[in-house]
Amino acid sequence: MSKLGPTDKFPEGKINKDDEGEIQILVGREDDKGVVVINFGKPIVWVAFGPAQAKAIANLLIKHAEVLEKSEKLKQGLPN
């Protein structure tokens, strides 16, 4: 992925007067902390996603959460 943060592009057009344009984000996790992370590369007031983007982000969040859950269960000696 390229650098995080604003790209100065408006691929879907400007949503409203406050729209600052496209932003590159990272969805991942910090395994040692046991958390899922969304990094926007800058402070964000609001964000909008189209249906396909929202579903893709939701799926990534679930994927990372499941990895962390499985890891935690393994640490505790519980069945997956």
C-alpha positions, 0 to 999 in steps of 0.5 A, spaced: 500 500 500 502 507 498 503 512 504 497 512 509 492 519 509 490 523 504 491 522 496 488 529 494 483 525 489 475 525 489 474 518 485 467 519 487 466 526 487 465 531 493 460 528 497 459 535 501 463 542 502 467 538 508 469 532 504 477 532 504 477 527 498 480 520 498 484 517 504 488 511 504 487 507 510 490 501 513 486 495 517 490 491 521 492 488 528 497 489 533 498 482 536 502 483 542 496 488 544 490 484 542 487 489 538 484 490 531 487 497 528 484 502 523 490 507 521 487 513 517 494 516 517 491 523 520 486 525 524 479 524 521 472 527 523 468 523 519 469 518 513 464 515 508 464 508 504 460 506 498 457 499 500 462 495 497 468 498 501 464 498 507 463 490 506 470 490 505 472 493 511 467 489 515 470 483 512 477 485 514 475 487 521 472 480 522 478 477 519 483 480 524 478 479 530 478 472 528 485 471 528 486 475 535 480 470 538 484 464 535 490 466 538 487 468 545 484 461 545 491 458 544 494 462 549 489 459 554 489 452 552 482 452 549 479 449 543 478 453 537 
